[in-house]
Amino acid sequence: MIRKLYSRWMNRWETALTTRDENRVVRPLEWGFEWLDDFIDAAGLGGAVERAERDRIAAEDAMIAVNEAIVRGSEAFFGYERPNDFRLEERAPLLFPTNVRPETLRREAALKRAMAEGKLRKAQFLRFTSPVRTAYPENDMVNARWYPAADHPTTPKAGVSGAPGTRGRMQGKPRQAIIVMPQWNADAFSHNILCSLFNRFGISALRLSKPFHDIRRPAEIERSDYAVSSNIGRTIAAGRQAVVDVRCCLDWLEAQGYEQFGILGTSLGSCYAFIASAHDARLRVNAFNHASMAFGDVVWTGQSTRHIRTAFAQAGMKRELLYRLYSAISPVSYMDRFAEHAKKVLVIHARYDLTFLPEYSEQVLDSFTKHGVDFVSKVLPCGHYTTGEFPYKFIDGWYIGSFVYTAFRDLARDKAQTAASGAETKDEEMVEAPGSGFQMDGGHGERGRVCERK
């Protein structure tokens, strides 16, 4: 009885939070093939796209073919040329909100006033040109707020400018860094407190602005609509750009001397983070805060994407079709690839989530189990939007913080043990007669999975 009452109360609260913003726009269906021109040409699908311009069924078939080709050739689709214009810039951090609620506008005005009066402390931001180009130059200039840990310096290497000076760090501890990708329509301050928390653990953080978010958002839109919309090609291109931007950030961190890497993604950021990790073995620590298997399922069933579903429904589409039209940016398409490399994984989902339905998050857990992924599962007693409310945001933060701390600690210990084992092996080889066949196994056994479903 109490559980039913709590469920009803939570669903009402969640619905109130997902419907309070009145600037969501229902846009018409657009195929958006032009956003994927380079890949379409390389895959030899130009003829199918030409036919799509004359026939609705041909357009569906062509977009499905494009998605299937992307999944088959994902290494090329999410591949890139390393940027050569990495730089750190200092500026006052502003909010860049996506809602027009009075309290948000007051906060934004206060920040701008403080900046004008010189009272707003400047922050460092990594900037570079994304290898994936769009029609919007402001979107193509990647932005990531930089949170260097005090004991993890960044020392510039050749060709990389703007890194802060070297400070002392713990002797022998590998430099560790995490990339943070907040939720869809996040303002520029979302998840910043987590970056500061990671700094306390000795872990540096890059808080990456997703495509079409905060400072990268074109002036013509109030919300980050171009990241997820009824323009299918543009939505896929945004996912591609996000994945490539993550990998470029890893390149920059490596150039600063960082050795071990992780990623935290929330909601849409979780989707991007998963695909980036599936295509980049450097991402050893993975925290997925709200996760789902299929992009199209979330768009069709989620409360926060009702306006997008409306556009698809008006065009006569169903969920099953949307599943295929967005398969190129669905985690389910890359689960085998993700499981190829050893990773430490956290999956958090919410029992009363009306945006990422719990059944879809359970599919992620089941797939991880099937693929032998080493993961930890945590379940929040709230919904998607209520995760950001008291007291659930502190529970969520505890789960994320404790996992990230432990996972990076274990990575450092594994490296130290491997190094010690290697040194011991060399010592043994110095006293062992050649050809004796003596071997020392310095490897580590496979860690068991931990799955806590509450």
C-alpha positions, 0 to 999 in steps of 0.5 A: 500500500505504502509502495503504491502511494509512493509510486503515485506521488513520485510519478506526479512529481516526475510529470510536473518536472517534465512538463514545467518548461513550455518552450519545447517545439514540435518540429516536422519530420526531416530525414537529414541525409545531408548531415551524413553526406561524407559517410553516405558517399563513402558507403556508396549509398548516394543512389538510395538517398537520391531515390529517397527524395521522391518516395517516403518508403524509399526514404525510410529504407535509405535511412535504415540502410545508412544506419546499418552501414554506420554500425558495420563501419562504425570504426570509420564513422567515429574515426577522426583526425586529431585536432591541431588547435588545442588551447586553454582559454580563460573566461567568466563561466556563464549559465547558458540556460535552456529554460525560461523559468523566472528563477533561472533567468534571475540567476543568469542575470546575476551571473552576467552582472557579476561578470560585468562588475569583474566579480566573477572568477574566471575558469579554464576551458579547453577549446578546439575545432571538432573534426566533425563539422556541421553547418554551425561554426559555434557548435563546431568549436568544442568547449570543455571546462577544465578541473585539474586536480592539485596533485595531477599537474598538466605539463605542456608537450610539444604542439600543445599550448596553454597548460598550467604549470607543474605542481607536485603529485603523489610519487608513483601514482598514475595521472588520472582524468575523467570526462564528464557529459551531463544530460540533454539540455543541461546548462553550463553549470550542471555536474560541475560540483561532481568535477570538484568532487573528483578533484578531491580524489586526485582525479582531474576532470573535463566537463564537456559541453555536448554538441548544440549545448550551452556555448555551442548552442546556435542563437536561433534555438532556446533549447538544445533541440538540434542534439535530439530532434525529429531531424534524424540525420542531424541527431545521428550527426550530433551523436557522432560529433559527441563521440569524436569530441570525447576521443579528442579530449582523451588525446589532449589529456594524454599529451598532458601526461595523463595515463588512466581515463574514465567517463561519466555520462548522464542520460543523453550523455550516458548514451554518448559515453557508452559509444565513445567507450565502445570505440576507445579502449582508453576509457577504463572507468565508465559511469552511466547515470541513467542508461538505455539500450535503444535511442529510438525506444527512449525517444518514443516512450520518454516523457521528455521527448513527447514533442519529438514523438508527436512529430514522428506520430504525425508522419505515421511512424511507429516505435519499431521503425524508430528503433531502426532509424536511430540504431547508429547511435544506440548502445545495443548496436555496440555492446559486443565491441564494448565488451571486448576490453576490460572496463570498470562499469557503473550503471545507475537507473531509477525505479520510477523513471518516466524518461528512460523506462526501467525495463530499458535499463534492465535490458542494459544490465541483462546484456552486460551480464550476458557479455561478461562485463564487470559492472555494478548496478545501483537503483535510485528510488525516484525518477529521471528528473527527480534524480536532480532533487533533494534528497535523491541527488545526494544518493546519486552523487554518493553512488557516482563518487564512491564508484569513481574513487574506488575504480580509479584506486583499483586501476592505480593499484593494478598498475603498481602491482604489474610494475612490481611484478615486472621488476621482480620477474627481471630480478629472477631472470638475472639469477635464473640460468638461461633456458631453464623455463622458469616463468613468473605469472604477473597477471591478475585474475578476472574480477567478478561482477557485482550486480545490486538490483534493489 
